[in-house]
Amino acid sequence: MADEPQKKPHLSALVGHTNGLTKSASLAAATRAGGGGGGGGGGGATASKKLVIKNFRERPKLPDNYTQNTWQKLHEAVEAIQSSVSIKYNLEELYQAVENLCSYKVSATLYKQLRQVCEEHVKAQILQFREYPFPKCCTDSLDSLLFLKKINKCWQDHCRQMIMIRSIFLFLDRTYVLQNSMLPSIWDMGLELFRNHVISDKQVQNKTIDGILLLIERERNGEAVDRSLLRSLLSMLSDLQQVYKESFEQRFLEETNCLYAAEGQRLMQEREVPEYLHHVNKRLEEEGDRVITYLDHSTQKPLIACVEKQLLGEHLSAILQKGLDNLLDENRISDLTQTYQLFSRVKGGQQILLQHWSEYIKNFGTTIVVNPEKDKDMVQELLDFKDKVDHIIEVCFQKNEKFINLMKESFETFINKRPNKPAELIAKYVDSKLRAGNKEATDEELERILDKIMIIFRFIHGKDVFEAFYKKDLAKRLLVGKSASVDAEKSMLSKLKHECGAAFTSKLEGMFKDMELSKDVMVQFKQYMQNQSDPGNIDLTVNILTMGYWPTYTPVEVHLNSEMIKLQEVFKTFYLGKHSGRKLQWQTTLGHAVLKAEFKEGKKEFQVSLFQTLVLLMFNEGDEFSFEEIKMATGVEDSELRRTLQSLACGKARVLIKNPKGKDVEDGDKFIFNGDFKHKLFRIKINQIQMKETVEEQVSTTERVFQDRQYQIDAAIVRIMKMRKTLGHNLLVSELYNQLKFPVKPGDLKKRIESLIDRDYMERDKDNPNQYHYVA
């Protein structure tokens, strides 16, 4: 095969093209030579010689007019493609012709000729757009659409033509053009020609971009438009390099800006906030879809930023002022979620939402705390409000730490706008939950309620006020046996200890210890009584209270009957015999008893206070007594006795009959034993009619707290001065603020400092009155 004459011109052309091809041709020839001369049994392998085919000394000449004739064929083919008619020649033949011309170094001429042909064709295209006839009846919109379809067809035809032309001239593109970095590829040349002669024409460009913008405007107004036409035209502008950025995008963004600026102003007036935000969200989705469908991806960022700025950024405060309070009041979760998501997209949006969020919490919370008429439901309303804002933060605000922290600060601000009262009411709320008879919650639910209470408790500055009222209520629960659950009591104590430290709960824990020790003492007392010659008919139970742990009770003198007095003396002898140096003080206001009674219906038992007991026992001696007689016999204080008689004669269980009838006990009223008393229960608890906690009682508890605070301030000043020896006024006040756990005014601190100077704990510096020295 190496000797076939028809292959030589082709081989010589290959050999003459590059050195690399020469080497491969030599190797092939050598292999074939060895194979051909072997004769028998593979001798060719040993006898083969290396054959080197040298380049022709002279390149074979092309036939006359070869270049001209070949270009004529190629020219005809290009024109056929541009005219959309069939090509007379075989495409492989045309490709080979281009390869042959390139091999004979006419590439530069060939590229130049091709460019000229393409340029003439593209130049001719402009005429149809300059003189494009529109029927007079067509509207501007229709004119524009017809024009866009025409320019799109021209572009599509141009692209199709350049692809076919490039496939014929591929060898030229991959050799000569590739080696000349200054020359654009055939495809890029086509783009350049279309840009220079069609799209760069101001009339064509303006009309094209006007038409595109008109279609987009119509789509934004809700009309259906040809999106594939838009996609094709915008892809054309994008392919033509800077035309998209410089000519289209700038105008598109300007018009978008104007459209949404006007739309934002108008809709803010017309629509409610939820509907407005829903519209903003819809617009953002539409513009995002526009980018995906037909705009260049690079437009996304400035386009979305423009929508966000005009529909949101310009109206942040107005949106929140107009609608945030309503959304929060009505707990509109989905709308609040949308508000947060949209505001998070805009610079400064979250910050302004945070401010309004904080203001809302403070304002709403203040209405709960400050109004005395709401005191009864204050704590429950605070808990409900806290649950609500927690849910909003979790679901709507994505548990954003900033919103959580600002919520806590806002709660702390409004709850302390009314000093002391919230602390007092929280203590009473806990009392209502821990008291026996509270069937509202299971143990697990009660634990959850106590956890929620502790969250509200953390916001309070005057925790010592809470402690004072909590201690008073705890004492009642423990002494009267009204505690619902010892476990719940201890759980609450543990929570307070964890929150405020051991010092805060030491007295409360001491109360529980007293109750435990009292049980042990009573076991021993029972044994002691069994050894007495006359144990008596009354079963006595005594709780021994350490004075420092329990609230301060004012001793009330009443006239106990002889058996009670005798039992008191017996217990006193028993107890002081075991504990020398102690003093017992009986608290009659805390006493209660179980009385057995007989009526016509049968026997009953009454669970009553000591005052109720003293009144009822009188009716063992007679059936009727006047108010004055009862007062004289019992020695109970006037207002307390009136309440006691009310509970026995005017309540649900009327053991006594009041004459004359009426709710209030007046002087001269008579009380008669009700022998016809009936009740479905055997043991009946007759609650003492409590006056709502008297103003005096509340004031005295609050005064005790303030008195304790004076002692704590004094102790803190002495402690600091003892350690520092000498200190300036401002530094001392600063140290005190760090150490004291309750709110205090500078004027109060100044009074305590003056008091300690008067009592010689410290003294002023002789030269500097703002400097203090500790007096050892």
HELIX and SHEET records of a PDB file:
HELIX    1   1 PRO A    5  LYS A    7  5                                   3    
HELIX    2   2 LYS A    8  VAL A   15  1                                   8    
HELIX    3   3 ASN A   19  GLY A   36  1                                  18    
HELIX    4   4 GLY A   44  ALA A   47  1                                   4    
HELIX    5   5 TYR A   66  SER A   83  1                                  18    
HELIX    6   6 LEU A   91  SER A  103  1                                  13    
HELIX    7   7 SER A  107  ARG A  130  1                                  24    
HELIX    8   8 ASP A  140  ILE A  168  1                                  29    
HELIX    9   9 LEU A  170  LEU A  172  1                                   3    
HELIX   10  10 ASP A  173  VAL A  177  3                                   5    
HELIX   11  11 LEU A  178  GLN A  179  1                                   2    
HELIX   12  12 ILE A  186  PHE A  194  1                                   9    
HELIX   13  13 ARG A  195  ILE A  199  3                                   5    
HELIX   14  14 LYS A  202  ARG A  220  1                                  19    
HELIX   15  15 ARG A  227  ASP A  239  1                                  13    
HELIX   16  16 GLN A  242  GLN A  242  1                                   1    
HELIX   17  17 VAL A  243  GLU A  249  3                                   7    
HELIX   18  18 GLN A  250  GLU A  270  1                                  21    
HELIX   19  19 VAL A  273  THR A  293  1                                  21    
HELIX   20  20 HIS A  297  THR A  299  5                                   3    
HELIX   21  21 GLN A  300  LEU A  311  1                                  12    
HELIX   22  22 GLY A  313  HIS A  315  5                                   3    
HELIX   23  23 LEU A  316  ASP A  329  1                                  14    
HELIX   24  24 ILE A  333  ARG A  345  1                                  13    
HELIX   25  25 GLY A  349  VAL A  370  1                                  22    
HELIX   26  26 PRO A  372  ASP A  377  5                                   6    
HELIX   27  27 MET A  378  VAL A  395  1                                  18    
HELIX   28  28 GLU A  401  ILE A  415  1                                  15    
HELIX   29  29 LYS A  421  LEU A  434  1                                  14    
HELIX   30  30 ASP A  443  ARG A  458  1                                  16    
HELIX   31  31 LYS A  463  LEU A  479  1                                  17    
HELIX   32  32 VAL A  486  CYS A  500  1                                  15    
HELIX   33  33 ALA A  502  GLN A  530  1                                  29    
HELIX   34  34 SER A  562  LYS A  578  1                                  17    
HELIX   35  35 THR A  588  LEU A  590  5                                   3    
HELIX   36  36 LEU A  610  MET A  618  1                                   9    
HELIX   37  37 PHE A  627  THR A  634  1                                   8    
HELIX   38  38 ASP A  638  ALA A  649  1                                  12    
HELIX   39  39 VAL A  695  ARG A  724  1                                  30    
HELIX   40  40 HIS A  729  GLN A  739  1                                  11    
HELIX   41  41 PRO A  746  ASP A  758  1                                  13    
SHEET    1   A 3 HIS A 592  PHE A 599  0                                        
SHEET    2   A 3 GLY A 602  SER A 609 -1                                        
SHEET    3   A 3 ARG A 683  LYS A 685  1                                        
SHEET    1   B 3 GLU A 624  SER A 626  0                                        
SHEET    2   B 3 LYS A 670  PHE A 673 -1                                        
SHEET    3   B 3 LEU A 656  ASN A 659 -1                                        
SHEET    1   C 3 THR A 726  GLY A 728  0                                        
SHEET    2   C 3 GLN A 771  TYR A 774 -1                                        
SHEET    3   C 3 MET A 762  ARG A 764 -1                                        
END                                                                             
